[in-house]
Amino acid sequence: MSSPATFEGHERLRLFCALRLPDSTLDELERWQAEHLSGGRLVPRGHLHVTLAFLGTTPASELAAVVGALREAALEATGITLSAARYRETRSVGMLVLDDESGAAEALAGRLFGRLEAIGVYRREQRPWLAHVTCLRFRSRPRLDPPVPALGAFSPSDAAVYHSLLRPSGAQYDVLETVALGG
């Protein structure tokens, strides 16, 4: 677990909570991206994650409560095993959709949603949560059909609260605090 960053209470932060990926999974994802994804901007290694909840602009004064909500939700997070299922494109991103066989990742996301809603920093999306890793960003859809990478089954290393800082070259993600899964 890392220590939370310090921000002034009046600042606003663009936050999200996510599962972090093990190094071996990141190694294979980077190889797969380089070999099979084109027509856009590859998401760099340090930005590859499984989003649990995107909060958007949040007062910095709420950061400790967000970290607390993630920590509480993660206490019960055991047995999360993910695997690559398929590639999918939306209007602006290419993603690797993951299979969450036991439903443990989805359960973690649901617990987190409830805790974040209770502190007033999150509104649940209408669409169901989807385990995925965004791998490619683009302005014009490349309509790729790459093979699914050979990631095998993997378990997230931990979960984190991220700060997303928008830059002309793309978003910069900084981990503010990590929490262990399963206590």
NORFENCOR-V417545 format. One record per pair of residues at least 12 apart in sequence whose ideal C-beta (glycine too) atoms are under 8 Angstrom apart, sorted by the first residue. I is the first residue (numbers start at 1). J is the second residue. Records with the same first field share a line. If there is no record, write none. Layout:
I=J, J
//
This chain:
1=177, 178, 179, 180
2=175, 176, 177, 178
3=177
4=63, 64, 67, 161, 176, 177
5=63, 163, 174, 176, 177
7=60, 63
8=60
9=59, 60, 61
10=59, 60, 61
11=59, 60
12=57, 58, 59, 60
13=57, 58, 59, 60, 63, 163
14=55, 56, 57, 58, 163, 164, 165, 166
15=55, 56, 58, 63, 66, 161, 162, 163, 164, 176
16=51, 52, 53, 54, 55, 161, 162, 164
17=51, 52, 53, 55, 66, 70, 112, 116, 159, 160, 161, 162
18=49, 50, 51, 52, 159, 160, 162
19=49, 50, 52, 80, 105, 108, 156, 158, 159, 181
20=49, 156, 157, 158, 159, 160, 175, 178
21=48, 49, 50, 133, 154, 156, 157
22=154, 155, 156, 157
23=157
24=154
25=151, 154
26=45, 48
28=149, 150, 151
29=45, 48, 96, 133, 135, 149, 151
30=45
31=149
32=135, 146, 149
33=135, 136
36=144, 146, 147, 149
37=94, 135, 136, 144, 146
38=142, 144
39=136, 138, 140, 142, 144
40=94, 136, 137, 138, 139, 142
41=136, 137, 138, 170
42=135, 136
43=134, 135, 136, 137
46=173
47=134, 171, 173
48=133, 134, 135
49=133, 160, 162, 173
50=82, 98, 105, 131, 132, 133, 156
51=132, 134
52=70, 108, 109, 112, 129, 159
53=109, 112, 113, 116, 122
55=116, 121, 122
58=121
62=119, 121
63=161, 176
65=119, 121
66=116, 119, 121, 161
67=161, 176, 177, 179
69=112, 115, 116, 118, 119
70=112, 115, 159, 160, 161, 179
71=179
72=111, 115
73=108, 111, 112, 115
74=108, 159, 179, 180, 181, 182, 183
75=182, 183
76=107, 108, 111, 182
77=104, 107, 108, 159, 181, 182
78=104, 181, 182
79=102, 104
80=100, 102, 104, 105, 108, 155, 156, 181
81=100, 101, 102, 104, 153, 154, 155
82=98, 99, 100, 105, 131, 153, 154, 155, 156
83=98, 99, 101, 151, 152, 153, 154
84=96, 97, 98, 99, 148, 149, 150, 151
85=97, 98, 99, 148
86=148
87=144, 145, 146, 148
88=132
89=141, 142, 143, 144
91=141
92=137, 138, 139
93=134, 136, 137, 138
94=134, 135, 136, 137, 138, 142, 144
95=132, 133, 134, 135, 136
96=132, 133, 135, 148, 149
97=130, 131, 132
98=131, 132, 133
99=131
100=131
105=131, 156
106=129, 131
108=159, 181
109=129
110=129
113=129
137=170
156=181
158=178, 179, 180, 181
159=178, 179, 181
160=175, 176, 177, 178, 179
161=175, 176, 177
162=174, 175, 176
163=176
//
